[in-house]
Every structure is written in structure tokens, then in C-alpha cells.
């Protein structure tokens, strides 16, 4: 291989890595928007607006949308477009039933593998929830709330379980977001985290799992009432 050919291959590799990075960035941002309820169930995603938002061509946008569609987070719409997935009340109930068990398992395992670093991450996430709730910052709270639960998932030390739990939480984000209509709703939600944290930090795995089940039951009933 000549030096010129080597430089050409390096250039191609760099371009592919750059595009892959763009796709991942767009995918992560859209997943974050969906999880935080910034995008509603059934909402159509406009490719042109997304290219303007991210400052890229349509190719990485389409790749990111394709990846999210393959995951079931987005669904095909009319004229080759895509929309945020929407569920019937029965489907939503089935999803929450699954989440109920996964989240309880995450809390149980997290309590068994508690470290000082894990405690710090969960406490930091909770502090952000409280701060956003006290100022009535809905979008800030929704994002902080997701980060709080993701911190618990990571605390399991099991990336497969964390990924599974995160996937269900992101899918239901737009539906759960409807629970929060007032500042008082945000404050109540942030306060409900305290018992969860106490259960996990007690290192009593049963208390941690039971606390998460109770939390998820309340969340589900409130979500179903609003959808």
C-alpha cells in the first residue's frame, strides 16, 4: 500500500467515525427528548427541522431515525415519515407491568452492591430532582427524574439489566410526563424518591424492591389516569 492510499483509507475511516458519532449524538438527543416527554406520543418528527437543529445533512438524521424505529421507540408514519410510538391503555398497562418487575429487581440488586460512588451518584441525581421541582422547572425535572432512575440502573453493575430498564423507561417517557401538571406534582414526585433512596441505602434488598414496587404502582396509576 502506498502512502497516498494509506492517507485515503485513513480519511475514509475518519469520515465514517465522524458520521457514526453524529448518528449516535442525534439518537441520544432524541431518546432524551422522548424520555423527558418533550416529544409526545404520535408526534411526527420533521427531518428538515432535525437537520437544522443538529447542523447536519439528512443522512445521519435518517440513520438515527432508522435506529430508533428498529428499537420500536419510533414507528413508521405516512409518506415515509416517522412518529413517536403511541400505545393503547392495554398496551401501556402491559409495559408498566414489565417495568414494575424490572425496576424492582434493579433496586434490589443495587442495594446489594451499594458503594460510596453509587451513593454519591444517586444523591446527586436526587438533588437535581429537588432543585428542579422547587423551581417548577418541568423539563428540568423530567430529565433529572430520568437521570435518577438511570443512576439506580447503573448501580446494579449489570449493563444488560440497565439497558433493558432504560429502554422501557424511555418508551414510556411521553406518557409519564403527563402526570406533572403543577409545581406541587413535581415536589411530590421528588419527595417520593426519599423512601426509595432509604430502602436502597439500607442495604435491605427486600425493602428496596418493595419500595420500588410501591413507587411504580403509584406512577402507573397516575399515568394511566392521564392517558
C-alpha positions in Angstrom: 0.0 0.0 0.0 1.3 3.4 -1.0 1.5 6.4 1.3 -1.2 8.1 -0.7 -3.5 5.0 -0.5 -2.9 4.9 3.3 -3.9 8.5 3.7 -7.0 8.0 1.6 -8.1 5.0 3.7 -7.4 7.0 6.9 -9.6 9.8 5.5 -12.4 7.4 4.8 -12.2 5.9 8.3 -12.2 9.3 9.9 -15.3 10.3 7.9 -17.1 7.1 8.9 -16.2 7.7 12.5 -17.4 11.2 12.3 -20.7 10.2 10.8 -21.2 7.4 13.3 -20.6 9.9 16.1 -23.2 12.3 14.6 -25.7 9.5 14.4 -25.1 8.5 18.0 -25.4 12.1 19.1 -28.7 12.6 17.3 -30.1 9.3 18.5 -29.2 10.1 22.1 -30.7 13.6 22.0 -34.0 12.3 20.5 -34.1 9.5 23.1 -33.6 12.1 25.8 -36.4 14.2 24.4 -38.8 11.3 24.3 -37.9 10.1 27.8 -38.4 13.6 29.1 -41.8 14.0 27.3 -40.5 16.8 25.1 -41.8 14.7 22.2 -45.4 13.5 22.6 -46.9 10.1 21.7 -47.8 10.1 18.0 -45.8 13.3 17.3 -44.3 13.4 13.8 -40.5 14.1 13.5 -39.6 16.5 10.8 -36.3 15.6 9.0 -35.7 19.1 7.8 -36.1 20.6 11.2 -33.8 18.0 12.7 -31.1 18.7 10.2 -31.3 22.4 11.1 -31.3 21.6 14.8 -28.2 19.4 14.7 -26.4 21.2 11.9 -26.0 18.0 9.8 -27.2 16.6 6.4 -30.2 14.3 6.2 -28.1 11.2 6.0 -27.1 11.0 9.7 -30.6 12.1 10.7 -32.2 9.3 8.7 -29.8 6.8 10.1 -30.6 7.9 13.7 -34.4 7.7 13.0 -33.9 4.3 11.4 -32.2 3.0 14.5 -34.9 4.4 16.8 -37.5 2.8 14.6 -35.8 -0.5 14.8 -35.9 -0.3 18.6 -39.6 0.4 18.5 -39.2 3.9 20.0 -40.4 5.4 16.7 -42.9 3.9 14.3 -43.4 4.5 10.5 -45.9 7.2 9.6 -47.4 8.5 6.4 -45.2 9.5 3.4 -42.2 7.6 4.7 -42.1 9.8 7.9 -41.8 8.5 11.5 -43.7 9.3 14.6 -43.1 8.7 18.4 -44.7 5.4 19.3 -48.1 5.5 20.8 -49.8 2.8 22.9 -53.3 1.8 23.9 -54.2 1.8 27.5 -54.0 -2.0 27.5 -50.5 -1.9 25.9 -49.4 0.7 28.3 -50.6 -1.4 31.2 -48.6 -4.4 29.9 -45.5 -2.3 29.5 -45.8 -1.0 33.1 -46.3 -4.5 34.4 -43.0 -5.4 32.9 -41.3 -2.2 34.2 -42.7 -2.9 37.6 -40.7 -6.1 37.9 -37.5 -4.8 36.2 -37.3 -1.7 38.3 -37.9 -3.7 41.5 -35.1 -6.0 40.5 -32.8 -3.1 39.8 -33.5 -1.6 43.2 -33.0 -5.0 44.9 -29.6 -5.6 43.2 -28.5 -2.0 43.7 -29.0 -2.3 47.4 -26.8 -5.4 47.5 -24.0 -3.8 45.5 -24.0 -0.4 47.1 -20.7 1.5 47.1 -19.8 5.0 48.1 -19.6 6.1 44.4 -23.1 4.7 43.8 -24.5 6.5 46.8 -22.9 9.7 45.6 -24.4 9.4 42.1 -27.9 8.7 43.3 -27.7 11.5 45.9 -26.5 13.9 43.2 -29.3 12.9 40.8 -31.9 13.4 43.6 -30.5 16.8 44.5 -31.1 17.8 40.9 -34.7 16.5 41.1 -35.3 18.5 44.2 -33.8 21.7 42.7 -35.9 21.4 39.5 -39.1 20.6 41.5 -38.7 23.6 43.8 -38.4 26.0 40.9 -41.3 24.4 39.0 -39.0 23.5 36.0 -41.0 20.8 34.3 -38.5 19.8 31.6 -35.6 20.1 34.0 -37.4 17.8 36.5 -38.3 15.3 33.8 -34.7 15.0 32.7 -33.5 14.9 36.3 -36.0 12.2 37.2 -34.8 10.0 34.3 -31.2 10.5 35.4 -32.2 9.5 39.0 -33.6 6.2 37.8 -30.7 5.6 35.4 -28.4 6.0 38.3 -30.2 3.2 40.1 -30.0 1.0 37.0 -26.2 1.6 36.8 -25.9 0.8 40.4 -26.8 -2.8 39.6 -23.4 -3.2 38.0 -25.2 -5.2 35.3 -25.2 -3.3 31.9 -27.7 -5.7 30.3 -30.3 -5.1 33.0 -29.6 -1.4 33.0 -30.1 -1.2 29.2 -33.4 -3.2 29.4 -34.7 -0.9 32.2 -33.6 2.2 30.4 -35.3 1.1 27.2 -38.7 0.7 28.9 -38.3 4.0 30.7 -37.6 5.9 27.5 -40.6 4.4 25.7 -43.0 5.5 28.4 -41.5 8.9 28.9 -44.1 10.9 26.9 -46.9 9.1 28.8 -45.4 9.6 32.3 -44.7 13.2 31.6 -48.5 13.9 31.6 -48.6 13.2 35.3 -47.0 16.5 36.1 -49.3 19.5 35.7 -48.2 21.7 38.6 -45.2 22.5 40.7 -46.8 20.6 43.5 -46.8 17.4 41.3 -43.0 17.8 40.8 -42.4 18.4 44.5 -44.5 15.3 45.5 -42.6 13.2 43.0 -39.2 14.3 44.2 -40.3 13.7 47.8 -41.4 10.2 46.9 -37.8 9.4 45.9 -36.7 9.7 49.5 -38.3 6.5 50.6 -36.8 4.7 47.6 -33.3 6.0 48.5 -33.8 5.0 52.1 -34.7 1.4 51.0 -31.7 1.1 48.7 -29.2 2.7 51.1 -30.4 0.4 54.0 -28.9 -2.5 52.0 -32.1 -4.4 52.8 -32.8 -5.8 49.3 -36.4 -6.7 50.1 -37.1 -3.2 51.4 -35.5 -1.7 48.3 -37.6 -3.9 46.0 -40.8 -3.3 47.9 -40.2 0.4 47.9 -39.7 0.5 44.1 -42.8 -1.6 43.5 -44.9 0.8 45.6 -43.3 3.8 43.7 -44.0 2.2 40.3 -47.6 1.3 41.2 -48.3 5.0 42.1 -46.6 6.1 38.9 -48.6 3.7 36.8 -51.9 4.6 38.2 -51.3 8.3 37.8 -50.0 7.8 34.3 -53.0 5.6 33.2 -55.4 8.2 34.6 -53.8 10.8 32.3 -53.7 8.8 29.2 
